[in-house]
Amino acid sequence: MKCLALALILCTQLHLLHGGCYGMGVLPDATHCQDIVDKTWHAFGSTWRNSACQDCTCTRCCDGYTTPVRFPDDCMKEFDNEKCEYKVFKMTDPSQPCPIFGAVGK
């Protein structure tokens, strides 16, 4: 019983894993589906972007951004929730952008 409860809790937190994409179960005769992050309802066949910056359909959601993984050591990355993108800039001067040599996602 404890394993079942843990599995249920983990399934409800999929949107926090940032694993790229995850599928959503849809009933065969469904006309609408619910976004598991925002709890909003959408018509089957539609697409939307939720508040976690994921691009969704009724069958799956995927991160709508790339994540920088290679950039100079004197730089840092910061996620901009309004634009759904990472900014990479100098640690000593945030107004100075840095080059990105590698990224994953989208």
Jmol script that loads the backbone (N, CA, C; Angstrom):
load data "model"
ATOM      1  N   MET A   1       0.813  -1.188   0.000  1.00  0.00           N
ATOM      2  CA  MET A   1       0.000   0.000   0.000  1.00  0.00           C
ATOM      3  C   MET A   1       0.867   1.266   0.000  1.00  0.00           C
ATOM      4  N   LYS A   2       1.977   1.233   0.745  1.00  0.00           N
ATOM      5  CA  LYS A   2       2.866   2.391   0.791  1.00  0.00           C
ATOM      6  C   LYS A   2       3.473   2.655  -0.588  1.00  0.00           C
ATOM      7  N   CYS A   3       3.801   1.576  -1.313  1.00  0.00           N
ATOM      8  CA  CYS A   3       4.379   1.730  -2.655  1.00  0.00           C
ATOM      9  C   CYS A   3       3.375   2.370  -3.606  1.00  0.00           C
ATOM     10  N   LEU A   4       2.122   1.978  -3.514  1.00  0.00           N
ATOM     11  CA  LEU A   4       1.082   2.549  -4.356  1.00  0.00           C
ATOM     12  C   LEU A   4       0.909   4.043  -4.065  1.00  0.00           C
ATOM     13  N   ALA A   5       0.913   4.397  -2.808  1.00  0.00           N
ATOM     14  CA  ALA A   5       0.778   5.806  -2.432  1.00  0.00           C
ATOM     15  C   ALA A   5       1.969   6.619  -2.942  1.00  0.00           C
ATOM     16  N   LEU A   6       3.170   6.071  -2.813  1.00  0.00           N
ATOM     17  CA  LEU A   6       4.363   6.760  -3.301  1.00  0.00           C
ATOM     18  C   LEU A   6       4.315   6.923  -4.813  1.00  0.00           C
ATOM     19  N   ALA A   7       3.898   5.885  -5.535  1.00  0.00           N
ATOM     20  CA  ALA A   7       3.789   5.965  -6.994  1.00  0.00           C
ATOM     21  C   ALA A   7       2.782   7.035  -7.403  1.00  0.00           C
ATOM     22  N   LEU A   8       1.670   7.116  -6.710  1.00  0.00           N
ATOM     23  CA  LEU A   8       0.655   8.126  -7.010  1.00  0.00           C
ATOM     24  C   LEU A   8       1.204   9.530  -6.779  1.00  0.00           C
ATOM     25  N   ILE A   9       1.909   9.726  -5.687  1.00  0.00           N
ATOM     26  CA  ILE A   9       2.502  11.039  -5.396  1.00  0.00           C
ATOM     27  C   ILE A   9       3.514  11.410  -6.470  1.00  0.00           C
ATOM     28  N   LEU A  10       4.380  10.487  -6.854  1.00  0.00           N
ATOM     29  CA  LEU A  10       5.383  10.768  -7.882  1.00  0.00           C
ATOM     30  C   LEU A  10       4.733  11.083  -9.226  1.00  0.00           C
ATOM     31  N   CYS A  11       3.676  10.403  -9.569  1.00  0.00           N
ATOM     32  CA  CYS A  11       2.986  10.654 -10.839  1.00  0.00           C
ATOM     33  C   CYS A  11       2.375  12.055 -10.875  1.00  0.00           C
ATOM     34  N   THR A  12       1.926  12.551  -9.753  1.00  0.00           N
ATOM     35  CA  THR A  12       1.331  13.883  -9.737  1.00  0.00           C
ATOM     36  C   THR A  12       2.381  14.986  -9.783  1.00  0.00           C
ATOM     37  N   GLN A  13       3.642  14.626  -9.612  1.00  0.00           N
ATOM     38  CA  GLN A  13       4.720  15.619  -9.613  1.00  0.00           C
ATOM     39  C   GLN A  13       5.581  15.554 -10.871  1.00  0.00           C
ATOM     40  N   LEU A  14       5.113  14.911 -11.911  1.00  0.00           N
ATOM     41  CA  LEU A  14       5.896  14.763 -13.145  1.00  0.00           C
ATOM     42  C   LEU A  14       6.327  16.098 -13.728  1.00  0.00           C
ATOM     43  N   HIS A  15       5.494  17.104 -13.632  1.00  0.00           N
ATOM     44  CA  HIS A  15       5.825  18.400 -14.206  1.00  0.00           C
ATOM     45  C   HIS A  15       7.023  19.048 -13.523  1.00  0.00           C
ATOM     46  N   LEU A  16       7.428  18.573 -12.365  1.00  0.00           N
ATOM     47  CA  LEU A  16       8.571  19.156 -11.663  1.00  0.00           C
ATOM     48  C   LEU A  16       9.897  18.521 -12.073  1.00  0.00           C
ATOM     49  N   LEU A  17       9.863  17.446 -12.812  1.00  0.00           N
ATOM     50  CA  LEU A  17      11.080  16.719 -13.148  1.00  0.00           C
ATOM     51  C   LEU A  17      11.869  17.338 -14.285  1.00  0.00           C
ATOM     52  N   HIS A  18      11.266  18.148 -15.115  1.00  0.00           N
ATOM     53  CA  HIS A  18      11.925  18.760 -16.268  1.00  0.00           C
ATOM     54  C   HIS A  18      12.618  17.703 -17.114  1.00  0.00           C
ATOM     55  N   GLY A  19      11.942  16.623 -17.364  1.00  0.00           N
ATOM     56  CA  GLY A  19      12.506  15.535 -18.148  1.00  0.00           C
ATOM     57  C   GLY A  19      12.305  15.708 -19.633  1.00  0.00           C
ATOM     58  N   GLY A  20      11.905  16.844 -20.115  1.00  0.00           N
ATOM     59  CA  GLY A  20      11.681  17.068 -21.538  1.00  0.00           C
ATOM     60  C   GLY A  20      10.213  16.921 -21.875  1.00  0.00           C
ATOM     61  N   CYS A  21       9.724  15.678 -21.923  1.00  0.00           N
ATOM     62  CA  CYS A  21       8.319  15.419 -22.272  1.00  0.00           C
ATOM     63  C   CYS A  21       7.726  14.378 -21.333  1.00  0.00           C
ATOM     64  N   TYR A  22       6.434  14.430 -21.192  1.00  0.00           N
ATOM     65  CA  TYR A  22       5.709  13.386 -20.488  1.00  0.00           C
ATOM     66  C   TYR A  22       4.341  13.242 -21.122  1.00  0.00           C
ATOM     67  N   GLY A  23       3.820  12.031 -21.093  1.00  0.00           N
ATOM     68  CA  GLY A  23       2.520  11.746 -21.673  1.00  0.00           C
ATOM     69  C   GLY A  23       1.409  11.939 -20.663  1.00  0.00           C
ATOM     70  N   MET A  24       0.205  12.160 -21.200  1.00  0.00           N
ATOM     71  CA  MET A  24      -0.967  12.305 -20.352  1.00  0.00           C
ATOM     72  C   MET A  24      -2.016  11.308 -20.840  1.00  0.00           C
ATOM     73  N   GLY A  25      -2.673  10.673 -19.906  1.00  0.00           N
ATOM     74  CA  GLY A  25      -3.716   9.725 -20.259  1.00  0.00           C
ATOM     75  C   GLY A  25      -4.993  10.434 -20.674  1.00  0.00           C
ATOM     76  N   VAL A  26      -5.601   9.956 -21.744  1.00  0.00           N
ATOM     77  CA  VAL A  26      -6.847  10.540 -22.239  1.00  0.00           C
ATOM     78  C   VAL A  26      -7.831   9.402 -22.475  1.00  0.00           C
ATOM     79  N   LEU A  27      -9.063   9.585 -22.031  1.00  0.00           N
ATOM     80  CA  LEU A  27     -10.095   8.582 -22.278  1.00  0.00           C
ATOM     81  C   LEU A  27     -10.429   8.539 -23.770  1.00  0.00           C
ATOM     82  N   PRO A  28     -10.753   7.360 -24.313  1.00  0.00           N
ATOM     83  CA  PRO A  28     -10.992   7.226 -25.749  1.00  0.00           C
ATOM     84  C   PRO A  28     -12.068   8.155 -26.322  1.00  0.00           C
ATOM     85  N   ASP A  29     -13.109   8.452 -25.590  1.00  0.00           N
ATOM     86  CA  ASP A  29     -14.197   9.285 -26.108  1.00  0.00           C
ATOM     87  C   ASP A  29     -14.122  10.730 -25.597  1.00  0.00           C
ATOM     88  N   ALA A  30     -12.961  11.152 -25.103  1.00  0.00           N
ATOM     89  CA  ALA A  30     -12.812  12.484 -24.513  1.00  0.00           C
ATOM     90  C   ALA A  30     -12.899  13.581 -25.568  1.00  0.00           C
ATOM     91  N   THR A  31     -13.511  14.680 -25.213  1.00  0.00           N
ATOM     92  CA  THR A  31     -13.553  15.861 -26.078  1.00  0.00           C
ATOM     93  C   THR A  31     -12.675  16.969 -25.510  1.00  0.00           C
ATOM     94  N   HIS A  32     -12.324  16.854 -24.216  1.00  0.00           N
ATOM     95  CA  HIS A  32     -11.479  17.832 -23.540  1.00  0.00           C
ATOM     96  C   HIS A  32     -10.498  17.109 -22.619  1.00  0.00           C
ATOM     97  N   CYS A  33      -9.438  17.811 -22.250  1.00  0.00           N
ATOM     98  CA  CYS A  33      -8.464  17.259 -21.315  1.00  0.00           C
ATOM     99  C   CYS A  33      -8.044  18.366 -20.353  1.00  0.00           C
ATOM    100  N   GLN A  34      -7.455  17.965 -19.227  1.00  0.00           N
ATOM    101  CA  GLN A  34      -7.042  18.935 -18.224  1.00  0.00           C
ATOM    102  C   GLN A  34      -5.520  18.981 -18.129  1.00  0.00           C
ATOM    103  N   ASP A  35      -4.971  20.183 -18.170  1.00  0.00           N
ATOM    104  CA  ASP A  35      -3.537  20.383 -17.978  1.00  0.00           C
ATOM    105  C   ASP A  35      -3.225  20.064 -16.514  1.00  0.00           C
ATOM    106  N   ILE A  36      -2.254  19.182 -16.264  1.00  0.00           N
ATOM    107  CA  ILE A  36      -1.981  18.769 -14.884  1.00  0.00           C
ATOM    108  C   ILE A  36      -1.241  19.838 -14.081  1.00  0.00           C
ATOM    109  N   VAL A  37      -0.657  20.823 -14.746  1.00  0.00           N
ATOM    110  CA  VAL A  37       0.042  21.900 -14.045  1.00  0.00           C
ATOM    111  C   VAL A  37      -0.939  22.999 -13.639  1.00  0.00           C
ATOM    112  N   ASP A  38      -1.658  23.533 -14.607  1.00  0.00           N
ATOM    113  CA  ASP A  38      -2.553  24.672 -14.358  1.00  0.00           C
ATOM    114  C   ASP A  38      -3.988  24.279 -14.024  1.00  0.00           C
ATOM    115  N   LYS A  39      -4.309  23.019 -14.236  1.00  0.00           N
ATOM    116  CA  LYS A  39      -5.680  22.525 -14.000  1.00  0.00           C
ATOM    117  C   LYS A  39      -6.699  23.180 -14.934  1.00  0.00           C
ATOM    118  N   THR A  40      -6.245  23.677 -16.083  1.00  0.00           N
ATOM    119  CA  THR A  40      -7.150  24.275 -17.068  1.00  0.00           C
ATOM    120  C   THR A  40      -7.608  23.198 -18.047  1.00  0.00           C
ATOM    121  N   TRP A  41      -8.781  23.405 -18.633  1.00  0.00           N
ATOM    122  CA  TRP A  41      -9.361  22.452 -19.576  1.00  0.00           C
ATOM    123  C   TRP A  41      -9.144  22.942 -21.006  1.00  0.00           C
ATOM    124  N   HIS A  42      -8.884  21.983 -21.916  1.00  0.00           N
ATOM    125  CA  HIS A  42      -8.598  22.308 -23.319  1.00  0.00           C
ATOM    126  C   HIS A  42      -9.299  21.312 -24.235  1.00  0.00           C
ATOM    127  N   ALA A  43      -9.731  21.795 -25.387  1.00  0.00           N
ATOM    128  CA  ALA A  43     -10.382  20.927 -26.368  1.00  0.00           C
ATOM    129  C   ALA A  43      -9.367  19.966 -26.964  1.00  0.00           C
ATOM    130  N   PHE A  44      -9.804  18.731 -27.190  1.00  0.00           N
ATOM    131  CA  PHE A  44      -8.929  17.741 -27.800  1.00  0.00           C
ATOM    132  C   PHE A  44      -8.518  18.246 -29.188  1.00  0.00           C
ATOM    133  N   GLY A  45      -7.236  18.175 -29.499  1.00  0.00           N
ATOM    134  CA  GLY A  45      -6.716  18.672 -30.767  1.00  0.00           C
ATOM    135  C   GLY A  45      -6.089  20.050 -30.655  1.00  0.00           C
ATOM    136  N   SER A  46      -6.289  20.721 -29.517  1.00  0.00           N
ATOM    137  CA  SER A  46      -5.705  22.055 -29.338  1.00  0.00           C
ATOM    138  C   SER A  46      -4.292  21.951 -28.774  1.00  0.00           C
ATOM    139  N   THR A  47      -3.560  23.050 -28.845  1.00  0.00           N
ATOM    140  CA  THR A  47      -2.235  23.151 -28.242  1.00  0.00           C
ATOM    141  C   THR A  47      -2.206  24.390 -27.356  1.00  0.00           C
ATOM    142  N   TRP A  48      -1.385  24.362 -26.315  1.00  0.00           N
ATOM    143  CA  TRP A  48      -1.278  25.490 -25.402  1.00  0.00           C
ATOM    144  C   TRP A  48       0.075  25.460 -24.697  1.00  0.00           C
ATOM    145  N   ARG A  49       0.445  26.581 -24.096  1.00  0.00           N
ATOM    146  CA  ARG A  49       1.636  26.671 -23.251  1.00  0.00           C
ATOM    147  C   ARG A  49       1.158  26.926 -21.837  1.00  0.00           C
ATOM    148  N   ASN A  50       1.606  26.094 -20.890  1.00  0.00           N
ATOM    149  CA  ASN A  50       1.170  26.257 -19.503  1.00  0.00           C
ATOM    150  C   ASN A  50       2.148  27.136 -18.714  1.00  0.00           C
ATOM    151  N   SER A  51       1.867  27.341 -17.443  1.00  0.00           N
ATOM    152  CA  SER A  51       2.675  28.237 -16.615  1.00  0.00           C
ATOM    153  C   SER A  51       4.054  27.674 -16.284  1.00  0.00           C
ATOM    154  N   ALA A  52       4.284  26.394 -16.577  1.00  0.00           N
ATOM    155  CA  ALA A  52       5.605  25.784 -16.387  1.00  0.00           C
ATOM    156  C   ALA A  52       6.426  25.859 -17.678  1.00  0.00           C
ATOM    157  N   CYS A  53       5.976  26.681 -18.628  1.00  0.00           N
ATOM    158  CA  CYS A  53       6.662  26.872 -19.922  1.00  0.00           C
ATOM    159  C   CYS A  53       6.739  25.568 -20.720  1.00  0.00           C
ATOM    160  N   GLN A  54       5.685  24.787 -20.647  1.00  0.00           N
ATOM    161  CA  GLN A  54       5.599  23.547 -21.411  1.00  0.00           C
ATOM    162  C   GLN A  54       4.586  23.724 -22.535  1.00  0.00           C
ATOM    163  N   ASP A  55       4.937  23.212 -23.711  1.00  0.00           N
ATOM    164  CA  ASP A  55       4.023  23.204 -24.853  1.00  0.00           C
ATOM    165  C   ASP A  55       3.256  21.888 -24.811  1.00  0.00           C
ATOM    166  N   CYS A  56       1.941  21.985 -24.789  1.00  0.00           N
ATOM    167  CA  CYS A  56       1.112  20.808 -24.524  1.00  0.00           C
ATOM    168  C   CYS A  56       0.070  20.547 -25.595  1.00  0.00           C
ATOM    169  N   THR A  57      -0.325  19.286 -25.669  1.00  0.00           N
ATOM    170  CA  THR A  57      -1.520  18.814 -26.362  1.00  0.00           C
ATOM    171  C   THR A  57      -2.239  17.937 -25.342  1.00  0.00           C
ATOM    172  N   CYS A  58      -3.344  17.370 -25.716  1.00  0.00           N
ATOM    173  CA  CYS A  58      -4.056  16.507 -24.774  1.00  0.00           C
ATOM    174  C   CYS A  58      -3.329  15.188 -24.506  1.00  0.00           C
ATOM    175  N   THR A  59      -2.340  14.842 -25.315  1.00  0.00           N
ATOM    176  CA  THR A  59      -1.643  13.583 -25.102  1.00  0.00           C
ATOM    177  C   THR A  59      -0.264  13.731 -24.487  1.00  0.00           C
ATOM    178  N   ARG A  60       0.339  14.935 -24.551  1.00  0.00           N
ATOM    179  CA  ARG A  60       1.655  15.112 -23.941  1.00  0.00           C
ATOM    180  C   ARG A  60       2.024  16.575 -23.784  1.00  0.00           C
ATOM    181  N   CYS A  61       2.960  16.813 -22.870  1.00  0.00           N
ATOM    182  CA  CYS A  61       3.547  18.139 -22.675  1.00  0.00           C
ATOM    183  C   CYS A  61       5.067  18.004 -22.768  1.00  0.00           C
ATOM    184  N   CYS A  62       5.690  19.007 -23.387  1.00  0.00           N
ATOM    185  CA  CYS A  62       7.148  19.029 -23.521  1.00  0.00           C
ATOM    186  C   CYS A  62       7.664  20.403 -23.123  1.00  0.00           C
ATOM    187  N   ASP A  63       8.862  20.426 -22.551  1.00  0.00           N
ATOM    188  CA  ASP A  63       9.475  21.713 -22.228  1.00  0.00           C
ATOM    189  C   ASP A  63       9.504  22.571 -23.478  1.00  0.00           C
ATOM    190  N   GLY A  64       9.137  23.831 -23.338  1.00  0.00           N
ATOM    191  CA  GLY A  64       9.095  24.759 -24.462  1.00  0.00           C
ATOM    192  C   GLY A  64      10.342  25.621 -24.542  1.00  0.00           C
ATOM    193  N   TYR A  65      11.452  25.125 -24.030  1.00  0.00           N
ATOM    194  CA  TYR A  65      12.686  25.898 -24.000  1.00  0.00           C
ATOM    195  C   TYR A  65      13.887  24.960 -24.036  1.00  0.00           C
ATOM    196  N   THR A  66      15.048  25.516 -24.342  1.00  0.00           N
ATOM    197  CA  THR A  66      16.295  24.755 -24.269  1.00  0.00           C
ATOM    198  C   THR A  66      17.025  25.145 -22.986  1.00  0.00           C
ATOM    199  N   THR A  67      17.830  24.222 -22.468  1.00  0.00           N
ATOM    200  CA  THR A  67      18.601  24.459 -21.262  1.00  0.00           C
ATOM    201  C   THR A  67      20.079  24.498 -21.604  1.00  0.00           C
ATOM    202  N   PRO A  68      20.742  25.626 -21.410  1.00  0.00           N
ATOM    203  CA  PRO A  68      22.180  25.701 -21.683  1.00  0.00           C
ATOM    204  C   PRO A  68      22.957  24.753 -20.772  1.00  0.00           C
ATOM    205  N   VAL A  69      23.883  23.979 -21.356  1.00  0.00           N
ATOM    206  CA  VAL A  69      24.697  23.067 -20.566  1.00  0.00           C
ATOM    207  C   VAL A  69      26.196  23.350 -20.721  1.00  0.00           C
ATOM    208  N   ARG A  70      26.570  24.078 -21.761  1.00  0.00           N
ATOM    209  CA  ARG A  70      27.982  24.424 -21.965  1.00  0.00           C
ATOM    210  C   ARG A  70      28.104  25.915 -22.250  1.00  0.00           C
ATOM    211  N   PHE A  71      28.795  26.601 -21.342  1.00  0.00           N
ATOM    212  CA  PHE A  71      29.056  28.025 -21.494  1.00  0.00           C
ATOM    213  C   PHE A  71      30.295  28.340 -20.651  1.00  0.00           C
ATOM    214  N   PRO A  72      30.936  29.492 -20.834  1.00  0.00           N
ATOM    215  CA  PRO A  72      32.166  29.809 -20.098  1.00  0.00           C
ATOM    216  C   PRO A  72      31.994  29.710 -18.575  1.00  0.00           C
ATOM    217  N   ASP A  73      33.075  29.337 -17.893  1.00  0.00           N
ATOM    218  CA  ASP A  73      33.045  29.149 -16.434  1.00  0.00           C
ATOM    219  C   ASP A  73      32.747  30.429 -15.659  1.00  0.00           C
ATOM    220  N   ASP A  74      33.031  31.578 -16.246  1.00  0.00           N
ATOM    221  CA  ASP A  74      32.778  32.835 -15.537  1.00  0.00           C
ATOM    222  C   ASP A  74      31.360  33.362 -15.786  1.00  0.00           C
ATOM    223  N   CYS A  75      30.509  32.498 -16.314  1.00  0.00           N
ATOM    224  CA  CYS A  75      29.124  32.870 -16.620  1.00  0.00           C
ATOM    225  C   CYS A  75      28.158  32.010 -15.812  1.00  0.00           C
ATOM    226  N   MET A  76      26.916  32.445 -15.754  1.00  0.00           N
ATOM    227  CA  MET A  76      25.870  31.683 -15.071  1.00  0.00           C
ATOM    228  C   MET A  76      24.578  31.744 -15.880  1.00  0.00           C
ATOM    229  N   LYS A  77      23.687  30.787 -15.626  1.00  0.00           N
ATOM    230  CA  LYS A  77      22.397  30.788 -16.311  1.00  0.00           C
ATOM    231  C   LYS A  77      21.297  31.096 -15.307  1.00  0.00           C
ATOM    232  N   GLU A  78      20.238  31.726 -15.823  1.00  0.00           N
ATOM    233  CA  GLU A  78      19.079  32.061 -15.004  1.00  0.00           C
ATOM    234  C   GLU A  78      17.839  31.951 -15.874  1.00  0.00           C
ATOM    235  N   PHE A  79      16.799  31.321 -15.345  1.00  0.00           N
ATOM    236  CA  PHE A  79      15.583  31.117 -16.129  1.00  0.00           C
ATOM    237  C   PHE A  79      14.674  32.336 -16.027  1.00  0.00           C
ATOM    238  N   ASP A  80      14.198  32.816 -17.176  1.00  0.00           N
ATOM    239  CA  ASP A  80      13.261  33.930 -17.256  1.00  0.00           C
ATOM    240  C   ASP A  80      11.861  33.336 -17.439  1.00  0.00           C
ATOM    241  N   ASN A  81      11.061  33.321 -16.369  1.00  0.00           N
ATOM    242  CA  ASN A  81       9.725  32.713 -16.410  1.00  0.00           C
ATOM    243  C   ASN A  81       8.774  33.433 -17.354  1.00  0.00           C
ATOM    244  N   GLU A  82       8.958  34.721 -17.546  1.00  0.00           N
ATOM    245  CA  GLU A  82       8.062  35.465 -18.425  1.00  0.00           C
ATOM    246  C   GLU A  82       8.302  35.129 -19.889  1.00  0.00           C
ATOM    247  N   LYS A  83       9.563  34.959 -20.278  1.00  0.00           N
ATOM    248  CA  LYS A  83       9.900  34.656 -21.664  1.00  0.00           C
ATOM    249  C   LYS A  83      10.102  33.171 -21.914  1.00  0.00           C
ATOM    250  N   CYS A  84      10.066  32.359 -20.863  1.00  0.00           N
ATOM    251  CA  CYS A  84      10.280  30.909 -20.968  1.00  0.00           C
ATOM    252  C   CYS A  84      11.611  30.595 -21.661  1.00  0.00           C
ATOM    253  N   GLU A  85      12.669  31.224 -21.182  1.00  0.00           N
ATOM    254  CA  GLU A  85      13.991  30.958 -21.742  1.00  0.00           C
ATOM    255  C   GLU A  85      15.068  31.233 -20.701  1.00  0.00           C
ATOM    256  N   TYR A  86      16.219  30.583 -20.910  1.00  0.00           N
ATOM    257  CA  TYR A  86      17.366  30.841 -20.051  1.00  0.00           C
ATOM    258  C   TYR A  86      18.160  32.002 -20.584  1.00  0.00           C
ATOM    259  N   LYS A  87      18.670  32.813 -19.682  1.00  0.00           N
ATOM    260  CA  LYS A  87      19.611  33.877 -19.997  1.00  0.00           C
ATOM    261  C   LYS A  87      20.955  33.428 -19.440  1.00  0.00           C
ATOM    262  N   VAL A  88      22.020  33.595 -20.221  1.00  0.00           N
ATOM    263  CA  VAL A  88      23.364  33.262 -19.759  1.00  0.00           C
ATOM    264  C   VAL A  88      24.170  34.554 -19.788  1.00  0.00           C
ATOM    265  N   PHE A  89      24.768  34.890 -18.639  1.00  0.00           N
ATOM    266  CA  PHE A  89      25.465  36.164 -18.525  1.00  0.00           C
ATOM    267  C   PHE A  89      26.665  36.048 -17.585  1.00  0.00           C
ATOM    268  N   LYS A  90      27.537  37.052 -17.635  1.00  0.00           N
ATOM    269  CA  LYS A  90      28.727  37.105 -16.775  1.00  0.00           C
ATOM    270  C   LYS A  90      28.302  37.193 -15.314  1.00  0.00           C
ATOM    271  N   MET A  91      28.966  36.424 -14.468  1.00  0.00           N
ATOM    272  CA  MET A  91      28.651  36.464 -13.038  1.00  0.00           C
ATOM    273  C   MET A  91      28.947  37.836 -12.445  1.00  0.00           C
ATOM    274  N   THR A  92      29.981  38.488 -12.940  1.00  0.00           N
ATOM    275  CA  THR A  92      30.381  39.781 -12.395  1.00  0.00           C
ATOM    276  C   THR A  92      29.613  40.950 -12.990  1.00  0.00           C
ATOM    277  N   ASP A  93      28.934  40.702 -14.143  1.00  0.00           N
ATOM    278  CA  ASP A  93      28.198  41.780 -14.803  1.00  0.00           C
ATOM    279  C   ASP A  93      27.004  41.192 -15.563  1.00  0.00           C
ATOM    280  N   PRO A  94      25.842  41.125 -14.932  1.00  0.00           N
ATOM    281  CA  PRO A  94      24.662  40.520 -15.563  1.00  0.00           C
ATOM    282  C   PRO A  94      24.226  41.191 -16.870  1.00  0.00           C
ATOM    283  N   SER A  95      24.726  42.373 -17.172  1.00  0.00           N
ATOM    284  CA  SER A  95      24.370  43.024 -18.436  1.00  0.00           C
ATOM    285  C   SER A  95      25.192  42.482 -19.607  1.00  0.00           C
ATOM    286  N   GLN A  96      26.225  41.685 -19.303  1.00  0.00           N
ATOM    287  CA  GLN A  96      27.082  41.105 -20.345  1.00  0.00           C
ATOM    288  C   GLN A  96      26.626  39.680 -20.678  1.00  0.00           C
ATOM    289  N   PRO A  97      26.037  39.456 -21.856  1.00  0.00           N
ATOM    290  CA  PRO A  97      25.636  38.091 -22.227  1.00  0.00           C
ATOM    291  C   PRO A  97      26.859  37.226 -22.515  1.00  0.00           C
ATOM    292  N   CYS A  98      26.688  35.932 -22.363  1.00  0.00           N
ATOM    293  CA  CYS A  98      27.753  34.964 -22.623  1.00  0.00           C
ATOM    294  C   CYS A  98      27.353  34.043 -23.775  1.00  0.00           C
ATOM    295  N   PRO A  99      28.335  33.514 -24.486  1.00  0.00           N
ATOM    296  CA  PRO A  99      28.021  32.560 -25.544  1.00  0.00           C
ATOM    297  C   PRO A  99      27.593  31.212 -24.956  1.00  0.00           C
ATOM    298  N   ILE A 100      26.722  30.532 -25.661  1.00  0.00           N
ATOM    299  CA  ILE A 100      26.275  29.191 -25.275  1.00  0.00           C
ATOM    300  C   ILE A 100      26.849  28.217 -26.296  1.00  0.00           C
ATOM    301  N   PHE A 101      27.607  27.231 -25.821  1.00  0.00           N
ATOM    302  CA  PHE A 101      28.257  26.274 -26.696  1.00  0.00           C
ATOM    303  C   PHE A 101      27.473  24.971 -26.834  1.00  0.00           C
ATOM    304  N   GLY A 102      26.534  24.729 -25.952  1.00  0.00           N
ATOM    305  CA  GLY A 102      25.726  23.522 -26.011  1.00  0.00           C
ATOM    306  C   GLY A 102      24.477  23.669 -25.169  1.00  0.00           C
ATOM    307  N   ALA A 103      23.388  23.088 -25.638  1.00  0.00           N
ATOM    308  CA  ALA A 103      22.119  23.142 -24.922  1.00  0.00           C
ATOM    309  C   ALA A 103      21.338  21.854 -25.176  1.00  0.00           C
ATOM    310  N   VAL A 104      20.417  21.547 -24.294  1.00  0.00           N
ATOM    311  CA  VAL A 104      19.568  20.374 -24.455  1.00  0.00           C
ATOM    312  C   VAL A 104      18.100  20.801 -24.398  1.00  0.00           C
ATOM    313  N   GLY A 105      17.257  20.012 -25.001  1.00  0.00           N
ATOM    314  CA  GLY A 105      15.824  20.273 -24.955  1.00  0.00           C
ATOM    315  C   GLY A 105      15.269  20.814 -26.238  1.00  0.00           C
ATOM    316  N   LYS A 106      13.993  21.007 -26.212  1.00  0.00           N
ATOM    317  CA  LYS A 106      13.155  21.487 -27.292  1.00  0.00           C
ATOM    318  C   LYS A 106      13.528  20.937 -28.604  1.00  0.00           C
TER     319      LYS A 106
END
end "model"
wireframe off; spacefill off
backbone 0.3
color backbone group
